[in-house]
Amino acid sequence: MDKDPRTGPETSVELVRRARDGDRHALEILFRRYVPVLHRWASGRLPRWARGVVDTEDLIQETLVKTLANIDAFEPRHDGALQAYLRQALRNRIVDEVRRADRRPPTGTISDRHPDAGASPLEETIGLEAAERYERALARLGERDREAIVARIELGRGYDEIARALDRASPDAARMAVSRALVRLAQEMGDD
């Protein structure tokens, strides 16, 4: 029985090292592993008015292709390092796209006969503000807490995998580490 490549036992650090040694399969696994993670992170971050001919999926694909094509320049230090690097690259790409959209002339008016079923500008702003508070609070946490939260919440890893990655004695110990890290994150977000 083959394992799902997105949840395989190999850490990102191991996969990056294999990819740097020319293993194309490791690159494919990294790509499949990070597409859904980046999609969840980027969802709603590219304003509708800035989308033009590209959408969030396009930006994620572009970012992954460009970043993984230059994997030799990346030095993995821990399992969450690649995800942080990819998030920053995607954040930069979104900012570039918003700037580009600001330079485009308006394409026309929106008819009142076709109301948008998506989030309102207020709802999008609240979502962006909450995401930014999360990012700031996460950055203020210690490295071990950040790794626990990223592994569980953003990568969707199971507690057995987290226990191995964080060198915990058992999945229950990993569950406790994640719980404590989430409490500290909530406190940091409350202080923000």
C-alpha positions as CSV (number, residue, x, y, z in Angstrom):
1,M,0.0,0.0,0.0
2,D,1.5,3.3,-1.1
3,K,1.5,6.3,1.3
4,D,-0.2,9.5,0.3
5,P,2.8,11.7,-0.8
6,R,1.4,14.8,0.9
7,T,1.5,13.0,4.3
8,G,4.5,10.7,3.8
9,P,6.9,10.2,6.7
10,E,9.7,12.2,5.2
11,T,10.2,15.6,6.5
12,S,10.5,18.6,4.3
13,V,14.2,18.9,5.2
14,E,14.8,15.4,3.9
15,L,12.8,16.0,0.8
16,V,14.7,19.3,0.1
17,R,18.0,17.5,0.5
18,R,16.9,14.8,-1.9
19,A,15.7,17.4,-4.4
20,R,19.0,19.2,-4.2
21,D,20.7,15.9,-5.1
22,G,18.6,15.8,-8.3
23,D,15.7,13.6,-7.1
24,R,12.7,14.7,-9.2
25,H,10.3,12.5,-7.2
26,A,11.2,14.5,-4.0
27,L,10.3,17.7,-5.9
28,E,7.0,16.3,-6.9
29,I,6.2,15.3,-3.3
30,L,7.1,18.8,-2.1
31,F,4.9,20.3,-4.7
32,R,1.9,18.1,-3.8
33,R,2.6,18.7,-0.1
34,Y,2.6,22.4,-0.3
35,V,-0.1,23.3,-2.9
36,P,-3.0,22.7,-0.4
37,V,-1.1,24.3,2.5
38,L,-0.4,27.4,0.5
39,H,-3.9,27.5,-0.9
40,R,-5.4,27.5,2.7
41,W,-2.9,30.2,3.7
42,A,-3.5,32.4,0.6
43,S,-7.2,32.0,0.4
44,G,-8.7,35.5,0.3
45,R,-5.4,37.3,0.4
46,L,-5.5,38.4,-3.2
47,P,-8.3,41.0,-3.4
48,R,-10.9,40.2,-6.1
49,W,-10.3,43.6,-7.8
50,A,-6.6,42.7,-8.2
51,R,-7.1,39.3,-9.8
52,G,-7.4,40.3,-13.4
53,V,-6.1,37.4,-15.5
54,V,-4.5,35.6,-12.6
55,D,-6.1,34.1,-9.5
56,T,-4.8,32.7,-6.2
57,E,-4.2,29.2,-7.7
58,D,-2.1,30.7,-10.5
59,L,0.0,32.6,-8.0
60,I,0.5,29.5,-5.8
61,Q,1.6,27.4,-8.9
62,E,4.0,30.2,-10.1
63,T,5.5,30.6,-6.6
64,L,6.0,26.8,-6.1
65,V,7.5,26.3,-9.6
66,K,9.9,29.2,-9.3
67,T,10.9,28.4,-5.7
68,L,11.3,24.7,-6.2
69,A,13.3,25.3,-9.5
70,N,15.8,27.2,-7.4
71,I,15.8,24.7,-4.5
72,D,19.7,24.6,-4.6
73,A,19.7,28.1,-3.1
74,F,17.5,27.2,-0.2
75,E,19.2,25.9,3.0
76,P,16.6,24.0,5.2
77,R,17.2,24.4,8.9
78,H,14.1,22.8,10.3
79,D,10.9,21.2,9.0
80,G,8.9,24.4,8.9
81,A,11.5,26.5,7.2
82,L,10.5,25.6,3.6
83,Q,6.8,26.5,4.4
84,A,7.8,29.8,5.9
85,Y,10.0,30.5,2.8
86,L,7.2,29.6,0.4
87,R,4.7,31.7,2.4
88,Q,7.0,34.7,2.2
89,A,7.6,34.1,-1.6
90,L,3.8,33.9,-2.1
91,R,3.2,37.0,0.1
92,N,5.7,38.9,-2.1
93,R,4.0,37.6,-5.3
94,I,0.5,38.7,-4.0
95,V,1.9,42.2,-3.2
96,D,3.4,42.4,-6.7
97,E,0.0,41.5,-8.2
98,V,-1.8,44.1,-6.2
99,R,0.7,46.7,-7.3
100,R,0.2,45.7,-10.9
101,A,-3.6,45.8,-10.5
102,D,-3.3,49.4,-9.1
103,R,-1.6,50.4,-12.4
104,R,-4.3,48.8,-14.6
105,P,-7.2,51.0,-15.8
106,P,-10.6,50.0,-14.6
107,T,-12.3,47.4,-16.8
108,G,-15.9,48.6,-16.5
109,T,-18.7,48.9,-14.1
110,I,-20.4,46.1,-12.2
111,S,-24.1,45.7,-12.8
112,D,-26.5,45.7,-9.8
113,R,-28.3,42.9,-11.4
114,H,-25.6,40.4,-10.6
115,P,-24.7,40.9,-6.9
116,D,-21.5,39.3,-5.8
117,A,-22.0,36.2,-3.6
118,G,-18.5,36.5,-2.2
119,A,-17.3,38.2,0.9
120,S,-17.9,41.9,1.2
121,P,-14.9,44.3,1.4
122,L,-15.5,44.6,5.2
123,E,-15.5,40.8,5.6
124,E,-12.3,40.5,3.5
125,T,-10.7,43.2,5.6
126,I,-11.6,41.5,8.8
127,G,-10.3,38.2,7.5
128,L,-7.0,39.8,6.4
129,E,-6.6,41.6,9.7
130,A,-7.2,38.3,11.6
131,A,-4.6,36.5,9.3
132,E,-2.1,39.3,9.9
133,R,-2.7,39.1,13.7
134,Y,-2.1,35.4,13.5
135,E,1.1,35.9,11.5
136,R,2.5,38.5,14.0
137,A,1.5,36.4,17.0
138,L,3.1,33.3,15.5
139,A,6.3,35.2,14.8
140,R,6.5,36.2,18.5
141,L,6.3,32.6,19.7
142,G,9.4,30.5,20.4
143,E,10.7,28.2,17.6
144,R,9.4,25.0,19.2
145,D,5.9,26.5,19.6
146,R,5.9,27.8,16.0
147,E,7.0,24.4,14.7
148,A,4.2,22.6,16.7
149,I,1.5,25.0,15.4
150,V,2.7,25.0,11.8
151,A,3.0,21.2,11.8
152,R,-0.5,20.7,13.2
153,I,-2.6,23.6,11.9
154,E,-0.9,24.6,8.6
155,L,0.6,21.2,7.5
156,G,-2.2,19.1,9.0
157,R,0.2,16.6,10.4
158,G,-0.9,13.9,12.8
159,Y,0.4,13.8,16.4
160,D,2.6,10.8,15.7
161,E,4.4,12.7,12.9
162,I,4.7,15.8,15.1
163,A,6.1,13.7,17.9
164,R,8.9,12.5,15.6
165,A,9.5,15.9,14.1
166,L,9.6,17.6,17.6
167,D,11.4,14.7,19.3
168,R,8.6,14.1,21.7
169,A,8.2,10.8,23.6
170,S,4.7,10.0,22.2
171,P,1.8,11.3,20.2
172,D,0.1,12.4,23.5
173,A,3.2,14.4,24.4
174,A,3.0,16.0,20.9
175,R,-0.7,16.7,21.5
176,M,0.1,18.5,24.7
177,A,2.9,20.5,23.1
178,V,0.5,21.6,20.3
179,S,-2.2,22.5,22.9
180,R,0.2,24.6,25.0
181,A,1.6,26.3,21.9
182,L,-2.0,27.2,20.8
183,V,-2.8,28.7,24.2
184,R,0.3,30.8,23.9
185,L,-0.7,31.8,20.4
186,A,-4.1,32.8,21.5
187,Q,-2.6,34.9,24.3
188,E,-0.3,36.6,21.8
189,M,-3.2,37.3,19.5
190,G,-5.2,38.7,22.4
191,D,-2.3,41.1,23.2
192,D,-2.1,42.3,19.6
